[in-house]
Amino acid sequence: MKKISLLAITLLVCSALSYGWGFFGHKVVHQLAIYNLPKQLQGFYYKHQNYMIAKSIRPDERRNDDPTEAPRHFIDIDVFGEEAINTMPEAWEAAAEQYSVDTLLKYGIVPWHVVVMQERLTNAFKQQNVDSILYYSADLGHYIADAHVPLHTTVNYDGQLTEQKGMHSLWESKLPEMFAQTYKLNAKQAEYLPNAEKQIWKVVRNTYSLIPNTLEYEREVSKNFTDETKYDRVERYGKMRQYYSDDFAKAYQQRLGSMVEQQMSAAAQEVANFWYTAWVDGGKPDMDKLMYQQLTKAEKKQLKQEKKAFKRGELFEKDLVIAAKKADKE
Ligand SMILES: [Zn+2]
C-alpha cells in the first residue's frame, strides 16, 4: 500500500515538471487552432471541439504509464553544441546516423515526432477514418504546441543550470494562467505547408532563439526582488518546495512583453497549418460526409460568434474560452 502511494506521488511530482504549456495553454491552443481552419475543415473540427480541447493534454497524461512518451515533447538541442540548432540533420535517419537513436531519445525528439504524427494524420485522412483523424489531430497539435515553448528546446529546461529553477512552469503555466485574458491572440487562416519537416524545424529554431531573453529577463527582474518576495514556499509531500510568486510573475510577464502571447498565437496558427496540410495531402476528403451530424443552426451561430470574438481579441472577455470557464477549472 505504502509503495503504491509513494509511486503515485513520485509520478505526480515528476509529471508536474516539463508539461508543455501546462494543461490550460494546450487547451487554449487547440481551441484557437480550429478558428484558423478553412471552411472545408472547420465544421468538422468545431463539431469535435470538446474532444480536441480535452484530448490536447493526452500526450502529457500518457507519460505517466508509457516510458517511451517523454522524449516526444522536447529537444535539448544545445546539448549537441551551440551550433547544433543550425547543423542538426532535419531528417531522422541522418540525425540517428550522426548521433545514434539512443542519444536522440535521451535528449528529445519533438521535431521528428511531429513529422511522424503528420504522416499518420495524412493517412487517416486518406482512409477517411474519423477516429484516427481526431486521434492524430489531437496528438499532433500537442507536440507542435510544445515545440513553441522555449524551455522545451534546451538542456537547461527548468533554469536548473543557471540558478533559475522553476522557470519551466513559470513560463508555460503560471504566466498563461494569470495573463492569457490580457493577451492579444490573433487569427490567420491556415496555410498549406509544402514541407512539414522543414516547417517544424523552422519553428524549433525560432523557439530556441527566445531562450536568451527568457533567461536574461528573469535575472533582470530578480534584481527588484528579495528571496522572500520572489518565491512562495509551500510544503508538498513533506518537502518544502518553492514557486515563483504572483508578484514576480507579474513583473516577469511585463518584461517579456508579448513573448508568451506570440508563442501561443503562433502555436495555434501552426497547429491549423499542419492539420490543413494533412487534409490536403490526404486527398481533401469531403469532411461534411464524415460528420455523423452536420452543425446545427445554433452551432453555426455560436461558431460565428466565437470567430468574431477571436478576431477582436474578446474571447476571454466574452467568457468563450473553454479552458477558462469555471467548470473546466475544477
Ligand atoms: Zn507535452
py3Dmol code that shows the C-alpha trace and the ligand (Angstrom):
import py3Dmol

protein = """\
ATOM      1  CA  MET A   1       0.000   0.000   0.000  1.00  0.00           C
ATOM      2  CA  LYS A   2       2.673   2.415   1.033  1.00  0.00           C
ATOM      3  CA  LYS A   3       4.697   1.534  -2.043  1.00  0.00           C
ATOM      4  CA  ILE A   4       1.816   2.316  -4.334  1.00  0.00           C
ATOM      5  CA  SER A   5       1.146   5.704  -2.882  1.00  0.00           C
ATOM      6  CA  LEU A   6       4.828   6.569  -2.958  1.00  0.00           C
ATOM      7  CA  LEU A   7       4.971   5.663  -6.628  1.00  0.00           C
ATOM      8  CA  ALA A   8       1.887   7.719  -7.324  1.00  0.00           C
ATOM      9  CA  ILE A   9       3.433  10.672  -5.557  1.00  0.00           C
ATOM     10  CA  THR A  10       6.701  10.326  -7.435  1.00  0.00           C
ATOM     11  CA  LEU A  11       4.824  10.245 -10.722  1.00  0.00           C
ATOM     12  CA  LEU A  12       2.826  13.266  -9.741  1.00  0.00           C
ATOM     13  CA  VAL A  13       5.904  15.238  -8.800  1.00  0.00           C
ATOM     14  CA  CYS A  14       7.811  14.228 -11.936  1.00  0.00           C
ATOM     15  CA  SER A  15       4.952  14.829 -14.272  1.00  0.00           C
ATOM     16  CA  ALA A  16       4.263  18.260 -12.866  1.00  0.00           C
ATOM     17  CA  LEU A  17       7.501  19.292 -14.498  1.00  0.00           C
ATOM     18  CA  SER A  18       8.044  19.817 -18.207  1.00  0.00           C
ATOM     19  CA  TYR A  19       4.458  19.602 -19.272  1.00  0.00           C
ATOM     20  CA  GLY A  20       4.472  21.749 -22.393  1.00  0.00           C
ATOM     21  CA  TRP A  21       2.248  24.786 -21.959  1.00  0.00           C
ATOM     22  CA  GLY A  22       0.530  23.337 -18.921  1.00  0.00           C
ATOM     23  CA  PHE A  23      -2.960  21.963 -19.423  1.00  0.00           C
ATOM     24  CA  PHE A  24      -4.515  25.382 -19.752  1.00  0.00           C
ATOM     25  CA  GLY A  25      -2.225  26.510 -22.572  1.00  0.00           C
ATOM     26  CA  HIS A  26      -2.676  23.323 -24.583  1.00  0.00           C
ATOM     27  CA  LYS A  27      -6.435  23.592 -24.378  1.00  0.00           C
ATOM     28  CA  VAL A  28      -6.436  27.218 -25.486  1.00  0.00           C
ATOM     29  CA  VAL A  29      -4.101  26.479 -28.419  1.00  0.00           C
ATOM     30  CA  HIS A  30      -6.399  23.742 -29.728  1.00  0.00           C
ATOM     31  CA  GLN A  31      -9.495  25.860 -29.372  1.00  0.00           C
ATOM     32  CA  LEU A  32      -7.879  28.723 -31.302  1.00  0.00           C
ATOM     33  CA  ALA A  33      -6.458  26.421 -33.978  1.00  0.00           C
ATOM     34  CA  ILE A  34      -9.997  25.465 -35.004  1.00  0.00           C
ATOM     35  CA  TYR A  35     -10.848  29.118 -35.700  1.00  0.00           C
ATOM     36  CA  ASN A  36      -7.871  29.327 -38.069  1.00  0.00           C
ATOM     37  CA  LEU A  37      -9.078  26.479 -40.280  1.00  0.00           C
ATOM     38  CA  PRO A  38     -10.652  26.981 -43.712  1.00  0.00           C
ATOM     39  CA  LYS A  39     -14.332  26.275 -44.204  1.00  0.00           C
ATOM     40  CA  GLN A  40     -13.923  22.753 -45.586  1.00  0.00           C
ATOM     41  CA  LEU A  41     -12.407  21.591 -42.300  1.00  0.00           C
ATOM     42  CA  GLN A  42     -13.756  23.978 -39.737  1.00  0.00           C
ATOM     43  CA  GLY A  43     -17.220  22.482 -39.324  1.00  0.00           C
ATOM     44  CA  PHE A  44     -15.782  19.034 -38.666  1.00  0.00           C
ATOM     45  CA  TYR A  45     -13.274  20.225 -36.085  1.00  0.00           C
ATOM     46  CA  TYR A  46     -15.787  22.533 -34.453  1.00  0.00           C
ATOM     47  CA  LYS A  47     -18.240  19.666 -34.125  1.00  0.00           C
ATOM     48  CA  HIS A  48     -15.498  17.859 -32.231  1.00  0.00           C
ATOM     49  CA  GLN A  49     -14.303  20.938 -30.374  1.00  0.00           C
ATOM     50  CA  ASN A  50     -14.755  19.408 -26.924  1.00  0.00           C
ATOM     51  CA  TYR A  51     -12.770  16.344 -27.900  1.00  0.00           C
ATOM     52  CA  MET A  52      -9.962  18.396 -29.445  1.00  0.00           C
ATOM     53  CA  ILE A  53      -9.689  20.531 -26.328  1.00  0.00           C
ATOM     54  CA  ALA A  54      -9.988  17.705 -23.794  1.00  0.00           C
ATOM     55  CA  LYS A  55      -7.528  15.471 -25.655  1.00  0.00           C
ATOM     56  CA  SER A  56      -4.992  18.260 -26.218  1.00  0.00           C
ATOM     57  CA  ILE A  57      -3.333  17.091 -22.994  1.00  0.00           C
ATOM     58  CA  ARG A  58      -3.484  13.333 -23.608  1.00  0.00           C
ATOM     59  CA  PRO A  59       0.196  13.024 -24.614  1.00  0.00           C
ATOM     60  CA  ASP A  60       1.193  14.532 -21.264  1.00  0.00           C
ATOM     61  CA  GLU A  61      -1.109  12.163 -19.401  1.00  0.00           C
ATOM     62  CA  ARG A  62       0.313   9.234 -21.343  1.00  0.00           C
ATOM     63  CA  ARG A  63       3.743   9.941 -19.883  1.00  0.00           C
ATOM     64  CA  ASN A  64       2.558   8.506 -16.598  1.00  0.00           C
ATOM     65  CA  ASP A  65       2.271   4.983 -17.943  1.00  0.00           C
ATOM     66  CA  ASP A  66       4.296   4.967 -21.150  1.00  0.00           C
ATOM     67  CA  PRO A  67       8.073   5.320 -20.663  1.00  0.00           C
ATOM     68  CA  THR A  68       8.604   5.963 -24.395  1.00  0.00           C
ATOM     69  CA  GLU A  69       6.407   9.072 -24.297  1.00  0.00           C
ATOM     70  CA  ALA A  70       8.597  11.659 -22.549  1.00  0.00           C
ATOM     71  CA  PRO A  71      11.189  12.387 -25.290  1.00  0.00           C
ATOM     72  CA  ARG A  72       8.458  13.258 -27.797  1.00  0.00           C
ATOM     73  CA  HIS A  73       7.755  16.557 -26.030  1.00  0.00           C
ATOM     74  CA  PHE A  74      11.100  18.368 -26.223  1.00  0.00           C
ATOM     75  CA  ILE A  75      14.540  18.571 -27.770  1.00  0.00           C
ATOM     76  CA  ASP A  76      17.565  19.604 -25.721  1.00  0.00           C
ATOM     77  CA  ILE A  77      19.237  20.775 -28.876  1.00  0.00           C
ATOM     78  CA  ASP A  78      22.048  22.733 -27.186  1.00  0.00           C
ATOM     79  CA  VAL A  79      23.415  19.551 -25.655  1.00  0.00           C
ATOM     80  CA  PHE A  80      24.854  18.838 -29.106  1.00  0.00           C
ATOM     81  CA  GLY A  81      26.731  22.133 -29.146  1.00  0.00           C
ATOM     82  CA  GLU A  82      25.985  25.793 -29.700  1.00  0.00           C
ATOM     83  CA  GLU A  83      25.680  25.414 -33.449  1.00  0.00           C
ATOM     84  CA  ALA A  84      23.530  22.282 -33.347  1.00  0.00           C
ATOM     85  CA  ILE A  85      20.368  24.298 -33.817  1.00  0.00           C
ATOM     86  CA  ASN A  86      21.606  25.103 -37.335  1.00  0.00           C
ATOM     87  CA  THR A  87      23.555  21.959 -38.119  1.00  0.00           C
ATOM     88  CA  MET A  88      21.391  19.127 -36.762  1.00  0.00           C
ATOM     89  CA  PRO A  89      20.214  16.973 -39.688  1.00  0.00           C
ATOM     90  CA  GLU A  90      16.500  17.519 -40.147  1.00  0.00           C
ATOM     91  CA  ALA A  91      15.851  14.013 -41.423  1.00  0.00           C
ATOM     92  CA  TRP A  92      15.592  11.374 -38.692  1.00  0.00           C
ATOM     93  CA  GLU A  93      17.800   8.804 -40.450  1.00  0.00           C
ATOM     94  CA  ALA A  94      20.642  11.271 -40.936  1.00  0.00           C
ATOM     95  CA  ALA A  95      20.401  12.544 -37.351  1.00  0.00           C
ATOM     96  CA  ALA A  96      20.280   8.992 -35.987  1.00  0.00           C
ATOM     97  CA  GLU A  97      23.318   8.055 -38.008  1.00  0.00           C
ATOM     98  CA  GLN A  98      25.244  11.020 -36.668  1.00  0.00           C
ATOM     99  CA  TYR A  99      24.202  10.790 -33.009  1.00  0.00           C
ATOM    100  CA  SER A 100      22.637   7.312 -32.540  1.00  0.00           C
ATOM    101  CA  VAL A 101      18.989   6.643 -31.779  1.00  0.00           C
ATOM    102  CA  ASP A 102      19.645   6.215 -28.043  1.00  0.00           C
ATOM    103  CA  THR A 103      21.276   9.620 -27.770  1.00  0.00           C
ATOM    104  CA  LEU A 104      18.481  11.333 -29.675  1.00  0.00           C
ATOM    105  CA  LEU A 105      15.879   9.640 -27.496  1.00  0.00           C
ATOM    106  CA  LYS A 106      17.716  10.767 -24.402  1.00  0.00           C
ATOM    107  CA  TYR A 107      17.692  14.439 -25.396  1.00  0.00           C
ATOM    108  CA  GLY A 108      14.299  14.578 -27.030  1.00  0.00           C
ATOM    109  CA  ILE A 109      12.787  14.098 -30.456  1.00  0.00           C
ATOM    110  CA  VAL A 110       9.906  16.564 -30.739  1.00  0.00           C
ATOM    111  CA  PRO A 111      10.543  17.770 -34.338  1.00  0.00           C
ATOM    112  CA  TRP A 112      10.927  14.243 -35.682  1.00  0.00           C
ATOM    113  CA  HIS A 113       7.895  13.028 -33.808  1.00  0.00           C
ATOM    114  CA  VAL A 114       5.801  15.847 -35.296  1.00  0.00           C
ATOM    115  CA  VAL A 115       6.752  14.545 -38.747  1.00  0.00           C
ATOM    116  CA  VAL A 116       5.667  11.002 -37.791  1.00  0.00           C
ATOM    117  CA  MET A 117       2.355  12.272 -36.422  1.00  0.00           C
ATOM    118  CA  GLN A 118       1.821  14.358 -39.542  1.00  0.00           C
ATOM    119  CA  GLU A 119       2.222  11.245 -41.697  1.00  0.00           C
ATOM    120  CA  ARG A 120      -0.236   9.315 -39.544  1.00  0.00           C
ATOM    121  CA  LEU A 121      -2.778  12.111 -39.742  1.00  0.00           C
ATOM    122  CA  THR A 122      -2.352  12.321 -43.527  1.00  0.00           C
ATOM    123  CA  ASN A 123      -3.007   8.575 -43.731  1.00  0.00           C
ATOM    124  CA  ALA A 124      -6.070   8.918 -41.544  1.00  0.00           C
ATOM    125  CA  PHE A 125      -7.470  11.483 -43.987  1.00  0.00           C
ATOM    126  CA  LYS A 126      -6.653   9.180 -46.899  1.00  0.00           C
ATOM    127  CA  GLN A 127      -8.546   6.363 -45.207  1.00  0.00           C
ATOM    128  CA  GLN A 128     -11.323   8.754 -44.169  1.00  0.00           C
ATOM    129  CA  ASN A 129     -11.175   7.218 -40.726  1.00  0.00           C
ATOM    130  CA  VAL A 130     -12.851   9.681 -38.348  1.00  0.00           C
ATOM    131  CA  ASP A 131     -11.492   8.144 -35.148  1.00  0.00           C
ATOM    132  CA  SER A 132      -7.928   8.274 -36.424  1.00  0.00           C
ATOM    133  CA  ILE A 133      -8.319  11.787 -37.797  1.00  0.00           C
ATOM    134  CA  LEU A 134      -9.426  13.013 -34.383  1.00  0.00           C
ATOM    135  CA  TYR A 135      -6.851  10.999 -32.501  1.00  0.00           C
ATOM    136  CA  TYR A 136      -3.840  12.095 -34.513  1.00  0.00           C
ATOM    137  CA  SER A 137      -5.040  15.688 -34.834  1.00  0.00           C
ATOM    138  CA  ALA A 138      -5.101  15.983 -31.062  1.00  0.00           C
ATOM    139  CA  ASP A 139      -1.712  14.341 -30.562  1.00  0.00           C
ATOM    140  CA  LEU A 140      -0.034  16.226 -33.398  1.00  0.00           C
ATOM    141  CA  GLY A 141      -1.379  19.532 -32.084  1.00  0.00           C
ATOM    142  CA  HIS A 142       0.072  18.831 -28.653  1.00  0.00           C
ATOM    143  CA  TYR A 143       3.601  18.227 -29.906  1.00  0.00           C
ATOM    144  CA  ILE A 144       3.519  21.252 -32.208  1.00  0.00           C
ATOM    145  CA  ALA A 145       2.430  23.407 -29.275  1.00  0.00           C
ATOM    146  CA  ASP A 146       5.256  22.005 -27.129  1.00  0.00           C
ATOM    147  CA  ALA A 147       7.741  22.957 -29.846  1.00  0.00           C
ATOM    148  CA  HIS A 148       6.736  26.594 -29.269  1.00  0.00           C
ATOM    149  CA  VAL A 149       7.885  26.655 -25.635  1.00  0.00           C
ATOM    150  CA  PRO A 150      11.481  27.959 -25.380  1.00  0.00           C
ATOM    151  CA  LEU A 151      12.363  25.800 -22.381  1.00  0.00           C
ATOM    152  CA  HIS A 152      11.412  22.717 -24.385  1.00  0.00           C
ATOM    153  CA  THR A 153      14.414  23.278 -26.644  1.00  0.00           C
ATOM    154  CA  THR A 154      17.240  23.450 -24.110  1.00  0.00           C
ATOM    155  CA  VAL A 155      19.019  21.173 -21.679  1.00  0.00           C
ATOM    156  CA  ASN A 156      18.554  23.987 -19.149  1.00  0.00           C
ATOM    157  CA  TYR A 157      14.827  23.214 -19.346  1.00  0.00           C
ATOM    158  CA  ASP A 158      13.928  24.388 -15.854  1.00  0.00           C
ATOM    159  CA  GLY A 159      16.603  27.055 -15.438  1.00  0.00           C
ATOM    160  CA  GLN A 160      18.253  24.495 -13.173  1.00  0.00           C
ATOM    161  CA  LEU A 161      21.728  25.068 -14.655  1.00  0.00           C
ATOM    162  CA  THR A 162      21.642  28.823 -14.130  1.00  0.00           C
ATOM    163  CA  GLU A 163      20.144  29.022 -10.648  1.00  0.00           C
ATOM    164  CA  GLN A 164      16.727  29.823 -12.049  1.00  0.00           C
ATOM    165  CA  LYS A 165      14.978  26.637 -11.090  1.00  0.00           C
ATOM    166  CA  GLY A 166      11.227  26.734 -11.502  1.00  0.00           C
ATOM    167  CA  MET A 167      11.245  28.700 -14.745  1.00  0.00           C
ATOM    168  CA  HIS A 168       9.608  25.926 -16.702  1.00  0.00           C
ATOM    169  CA  SER A 169       6.228  26.073 -15.074  1.00  0.00           C
ATOM    170  CA  LEU A 170       6.538  29.837 -14.561  1.00  0.00           C
ATOM    171  CA  TRP A 171       6.767  30.420 -18.310  1.00  0.00           C
ATOM    172  CA  GLU A 172       4.396  27.811 -19.640  1.00  0.00           C
ATOM    173  CA  SER A 173       1.780  27.502 -16.883  1.00  0.00           C
ATOM    174  CA  LYS A 174       1.752  30.383 -14.433  1.00  0.00           C
ATOM    175  CA  LEU A 175       2.064  33.177 -16.973  1.00  0.00           C
ATOM    176  CA  PRO A 176      -0.642  31.917 -19.367  1.00  0.00           C
ATOM    177  CA  GLU A 177      -2.962  31.120 -16.493  1.00  0.00           C
ATOM    178  CA  MET A 178      -2.504  34.554 -14.932  1.00  0.00           C
ATOM    179  CA  PHE A 179      -2.350  36.704 -18.041  1.00  0.00           C
ATOM    180  CA  ALA A 180      -3.932  34.963 -21.040  1.00  0.00           C
ATOM    181  CA  GLN A 181      -7.022  37.119 -20.688  1.00  0.00           C
ATOM    182  CA  THR A 182      -4.857  40.148 -21.485  1.00  0.00           C
ATOM    183  CA  TYR A 183      -3.158  38.519 -24.491  1.00  0.00           C
ATOM    184  CA  LYS A 184      -3.892  39.678 -27.993  1.00  0.00           C
ATOM    185  CA  LEU A 185      -4.210  36.243 -29.571  1.00  0.00           C
ATOM    186  CA  ASN A 186      -4.564  36.746 -33.275  1.00  0.00           C
ATOM    187  CA  ALA A 187      -6.023  34.836 -36.160  1.00  0.00           C
ATOM    188  CA  LYS A 188      -4.833  33.983 -39.623  1.00  0.00           C
ATOM    189  CA  GLN A 189      -6.244  31.366 -41.941  1.00  0.00           C
ATOM    190  CA  ALA A 190      -4.268  28.132 -42.175  1.00  0.00           C
ATOM    191  CA  GLU A 191      -1.700  27.841 -44.949  1.00  0.00           C
ATOM    192  CA  TYR A 192      -0.573  24.788 -46.837  1.00  0.00           C
ATOM    193  CA  LEU A 193       2.934  23.666 -45.877  1.00  0.00           C
ATOM    194  CA  PRO A 194       4.877  22.325 -48.851  1.00  0.00           C
ATOM    195  CA  ASN A 195       7.355  20.687 -46.470  1.00  0.00           C
ATOM    196  CA  ALA A 196       6.145  19.829 -42.967  1.00  0.00           C
ATOM    197  CA  GLU A 197       9.596  18.662 -41.861  1.00  0.00           C
ATOM    198  CA  LYS A 198      11.230  21.964 -42.829  1.00  0.00           C
ATOM    199  CA  GLN A 199       8.430  23.874 -41.161  1.00  0.00           C
ATOM    200  CA  ILE A 200       8.711  22.201 -37.754  1.00  0.00           C
ATOM    201  CA  TRP A 201      12.455  22.782 -37.756  1.00  0.00           C
ATOM    202  CA  LYS A 202      11.836  26.417 -38.569  1.00  0.00           C
ATOM    203  CA  VAL A 203       9.523  26.508 -35.559  1.00  0.00           C
ATOM    204  CA  VAL A 204      12.127  24.880 -33.304  1.00  0.00           C
ATOM    205  CA  ARG A 205      14.834  27.309 -34.425  1.00  0.00           C
ATOM    206  CA  ASN A 206      12.595  30.274 -33.773  1.00  0.00           C
ATOM    207  CA  THR A 207      11.591  28.926 -30.359  1.00  0.00           C
ATOM    208  CA  TYR A 208      15.224  28.286 -29.477  1.00  0.00           C
ATOM    209  CA  SER A 209      16.131  31.877 -30.374  1.00  0.00           C
ATOM    210  CA  LEU A 210      13.920  33.040 -27.493  1.00  0.00           C
ATOM    211  CA  ILE A 211      15.941  31.273 -24.789  1.00  0.00           C
ATOM    212  CA  PRO A 212      18.497  34.054 -24.096  1.00  0.00           C
ATOM    213  CA  ASN A 213      15.743  36.598 -23.371  1.00  0.00           C
ATOM    214  CA  THR A 214      13.674  34.062 -21.448  1.00  0.00           C
ATOM    215  CA  LEU A 215      16.560  33.595 -19.008  1.00  0.00           C
ATOM    216  CA  GLU A 216      18.039  37.075 -19.091  1.00  0.00           C
ATOM    217  CA  TYR A 217      14.768  38.845 -18.283  1.00  0.00           C
ATOM    218  CA  GLU A 218      14.297  36.616 -15.257  1.00  0.00           C
ATOM    219  CA  ARG A 219      17.698  37.759 -13.965  1.00  0.00           C
ATOM    220  CA  GLU A 220      16.903  41.390 -14.667  1.00  0.00           C
ATOM    221  CA  VAL A 221      13.565  41.275 -12.906  1.00  0.00           C
ATOM    222  CA  SER A 222      15.086  39.393  -9.965  1.00  0.00           C
ATOM    223  CA  LYS A 223      17.162  42.479  -9.103  1.00  0.00           C
ATOM    224  CA  ASN A 224      13.997  44.130  -7.810  1.00  0.00           C
ATOM    225  CA  PHE A 225      13.064  41.188  -5.602  1.00  0.00           C
ATOM    226  CA  THR A 226      14.370  39.582  -2.452  1.00  0.00           C
ATOM    227  CA  ASP A 227      14.254  35.853  -1.910  1.00  0.00           C
ATOM    228  CA  GLU A 228      11.163  36.406   0.222  1.00  0.00           C
ATOM    229  CA  THR A 229       9.257  38.383  -2.386  1.00  0.00           C
ATOM    230  CA  LYS A 230      10.451  36.341  -5.343  1.00  0.00           C
ATOM    231  CA  TYR A 231       9.196  32.965  -4.120  1.00  0.00           C
ATOM    232  CA  ASP A 232       6.286  31.366  -2.362  1.00  0.00           C
ATOM    233  CA  ARG A 233       7.252  28.400  -0.276  1.00  0.00           C
ATOM    234  CA  VAL A 234       4.831  25.577   0.258  1.00  0.00           C
ATOM    235  CA  GLU A 235       5.073  22.157   1.768  1.00  0.00           C
ATOM    236  CA  ARG A 236       4.316  19.306  -0.624  1.00  0.00           C
ATOM    237  CA  TYR A 237       4.590  15.640   0.268  1.00  0.00           C
ATOM    238  CA  GLY A 238       6.556  16.534   3.399  1.00  0.00           C
ATOM    239  CA  LYS A 239       9.096  18.576   1.457  1.00  0.00           C
ATOM    240  CA  MET A 240       9.411  22.308   1.158  1.00  0.00           C
ATOM    241  CA  ARG A 241       9.098  23.498  -2.403  1.00  0.00           C
ATOM    242  CA  GLN A 242       9.364  26.955  -3.812  1.00  0.00           C
ATOM    243  CA  TYR A 243       7.493  28.548  -6.657  1.00  0.00           C
ATOM    244  CA  TYR A 244       7.728  31.963  -8.220  1.00  0.00           C
ATOM    245  CA  SER A 245       5.371  34.387  -6.511  1.00  0.00           C
ATOM    246  CA  ASP A 246       2.484  36.139  -8.221  1.00  0.00           C
ATOM    247  CA  ASP A 247       4.252  39.485  -7.898  1.00  0.00           C
ATOM    248  CA  PHE A 248       7.317  38.107  -9.580  1.00  0.00           C
ATOM    249  CA  ALA A 249       5.220  36.551 -12.343  1.00  0.00           C
ATOM    250  CA  LYS A 250       3.613  39.945 -12.927  1.00  0.00           C
ATOM    251  CA  ALA A 251       6.940  41.715 -13.249  1.00  0.00           C
ATOM    252  CA  TYR A 252       8.386  38.974 -15.435  1.00  0.00           C
ATOM    253  CA  GLN A 253       5.367  38.958 -17.734  1.00  0.00           C
ATOM    254  CA  GLN A 254       5.774  42.703 -18.151  1.00  0.00           C
ATOM    255  CA  ARG A 255       9.438  42.326 -19.024  1.00  0.00           C
ATOM    256  CA  LEU A 256       8.743  39.540 -21.517  1.00  0.00           C
ATOM    257  CA  GLY A 257       6.230  41.768 -23.255  1.00  0.00           C
ATOM    258  CA  SER A 258       4.394  39.831 -25.924  1.00  0.00           C
ATOM    259  CA  MET A 259       6.619  36.746 -25.971  1.00  0.00           C
ATOM    260  CA  VAL A 260       4.214  34.254 -24.430  1.00  0.00           C
ATOM    261  CA  GLU A 261       1.169  35.501 -26.315  1.00  0.00           C
ATOM    262  CA  GLN A 262       3.095  35.466 -29.586  1.00  0.00           C
ATOM    263  CA  GLN A 263       4.159  31.881 -28.997  1.00  0.00           C
ATOM    264  CA  MET A 264       0.609  30.931 -28.136  1.00  0.00           C
ATOM    265  CA  SER A 265      -0.788  32.566 -31.271  1.00  0.00           C
ATOM    266  CA  ALA A 266       1.977  31.043 -33.361  1.00  0.00           C
ATOM    267  CA  ALA A 267       1.279  27.592 -31.930  1.00  0.00           C
ATOM    268  CA  ALA A 268      -2.426  27.845 -32.772  1.00  0.00           C
ATOM    269  CA  GLN A 269      -1.533  29.038 -36.261  1.00  0.00           C
ATOM    270  CA  GLU A 270       0.944  26.232 -36.810  1.00  0.00           C
ATOM    271  CA  VAL A 271      -1.402  23.530 -35.498  1.00  0.00           C
ATOM    272  CA  ALA A 272      -4.012  24.700 -38.017  1.00  0.00           C
ATOM    273  CA  ASN A 273      -1.394  24.738 -40.795  1.00  0.00           C
ATOM    274  CA  PHE A 274      -0.416  21.135 -40.074  1.00  0.00           C
ATOM    275  CA  TRP A 275      -3.997  19.863 -39.819  1.00  0.00           C
ATOM    276  CA  TYR A 276      -4.902  21.602 -43.054  1.00  0.00           C
ATOM    277  CA  THR A 277      -1.796  20.307 -44.833  1.00  0.00           C
ATOM    278  CA  ALA A 278      -2.533  16.718 -43.752  1.00  0.00           C
ATOM    279  CA  TRP A 279      -6.043  17.083 -45.127  1.00  0.00           C
ATOM    280  CA  VAL A 280      -4.780  18.400 -48.495  1.00  0.00           C
ATOM    281  CA  ASP A 281      -2.107  15.697 -48.725  1.00  0.00           C
ATOM    282  CA  GLY A 282      -4.717  13.147 -47.686  1.00  0.00           C
ATOM    283  CA  GLY A 283      -6.698  13.909 -50.836  1.00  0.00           C
ATOM    284  CA  LYS A 284      -9.059  16.567 -49.455  1.00  0.00           C
ATOM    285  CA  PRO A 285     -11.837  14.210 -48.357  1.00  0.00           C
ATOM    286  CA  ASP A 286     -15.278  15.756 -48.009  1.00  0.00           C
ATOM    287  CA  MET A 287     -15.427  16.315 -44.261  1.00  0.00           C
ATOM    288  CA  ASP A 288     -19.149  17.062 -44.245  1.00  0.00           C
ATOM    289  CA  LYS A 289     -19.717  13.480 -45.317  1.00  0.00           C
ATOM    290  CA  LEU A 290     -17.556  12.257 -42.444  1.00  0.00           C
ATOM    291  CA  MET A 291     -19.657  14.019 -39.848  1.00  0.00           C
ATOM    292  CA  TYR A 292     -22.210  11.901 -38.064  1.00  0.00           C
ATOM    293  CA  GLN A 293     -24.285  15.017 -37.835  1.00  0.00           C
ATOM    294  CA  GLN A 294     -23.934  18.393 -39.544  1.00  0.00           C
ATOM    295  CA  LEU A 295     -23.583  21.538 -37.471  1.00  0.00           C
ATOM    296  CA  THR A 296     -26.934  22.669 -36.213  1.00  0.00           C
ATOM    297  CA  LYS A 297     -28.133  26.199 -36.812  1.00  0.00           C
ATOM    298  CA  ALA A 298     -27.337  27.058 -33.220  1.00  0.00           C
ATOM    299  CA  GLU A 299     -23.811  25.639 -33.528  1.00  0.00           C
ATOM    300  CA  LYS A 300     -23.183  27.604 -36.717  1.00  0.00           C
ATOM    301  CA  LYS A 301     -24.291  30.746 -34.979  1.00  0.00           C
ATOM    302  CA  GLN A 302     -22.128  30.006 -31.984  1.00  0.00           C
ATOM    303  CA  LEU A 303     -19.073  29.344 -34.174  1.00  0.00           C
ATOM    304  CA  LYS A 304     -19.588  32.626 -35.980  1.00  0.00           C
ATOM    305  CA  GLN A 305     -19.810  34.447 -32.681  1.00  0.00           C
ATOM    306  CA  GLU A 306     -16.642  32.812 -31.360  1.00  0.00           C
ATOM    307  CA  LYS A 307     -14.688  33.606 -34.526  1.00  0.00           C
ATOM    308  CA  LYS A 308     -15.770  37.200 -34.362  1.00  0.00           C
ATOM    309  CA  ALA A 309     -14.749  37.440 -30.723  1.00  0.00           C
ATOM    310  CA  PHE A 310     -11.408  35.806 -31.521  1.00  0.00           C
ATOM    311  CA  LYS A 311     -10.720  38.328 -34.292  1.00  0.00           C
ATOM    312  CA  ARG A 312     -11.468  41.162 -31.917  1.00  0.00           C
ATOM    313  CA  GLY A 313      -9.449  39.660 -29.081  1.00  0.00           C
ATOM    314  CA  GLU A 314     -12.570  39.352 -26.954  1.00  0.00           C
ATOM    315  CA  LEU A 315     -12.722  35.605 -26.336  1.00  0.00           C
ATOM    316  CA  PHE A 316     -11.841  35.913 -22.661  1.00  0.00           C
ATOM    317  CA  GLU A 317     -13.946  38.970 -22.078  1.00  0.00           C
ATOM    318  CA  LYS A 318     -16.982  37.198 -23.502  1.00  0.00           C
ATOM    319  CA  ASP A 319     -16.195  34.050 -21.489  1.00  0.00           C
ATOM    320  CA  LEU A 320     -15.795  31.940 -24.621  1.00  0.00           C
ATOM    321  CA  VAL A 321     -12.514  30.264 -23.712  1.00  0.00           C
ATOM    322  CA  ILE A 322     -13.490  26.777 -22.708  1.00  0.00           C
ATOM    323  CA  ALA A 323     -10.411  26.078 -20.565  1.00  0.00           C
ATOM    324  CA  ALA A 324     -11.017  29.312 -18.643  1.00  0.00           C
ATOM    325  CA  LYS A 325     -14.614  28.531 -17.777  1.00  0.00           C
ATOM    326  CA  LYS A 326     -15.182  27.811 -14.145  1.00  0.00           C
ATOM    327  CA  ALA A 327     -16.481  24.270 -14.616  1.00  0.00           C
ATOM    328  CA  ASP A 328     -13.394  23.289 -16.592  1.00  0.00           C
ATOM    329  CA  LYS A 329     -11.038  24.647 -13.972  1.00  0.00           C
ATOM    330  CA  GLU A 330     -12.376  22.383 -11.262  1.00  0.00           C
TER     331      GLU A 330
END
"""
ligand_1 = """\
1
ZN
Zn 3.900 17.908 -23.702
"""
view = py3Dmol.view(width=600, height=400)
view.addModel(protein, "pdb")
view.setStyle({"model": 0}, {"cartoon": {"style": "trace"}})
view.addModel(ligand_1, "xyz")
view.setStyle({"model": 1}, {"stick": {}})
view.zoomTo()
view.show()
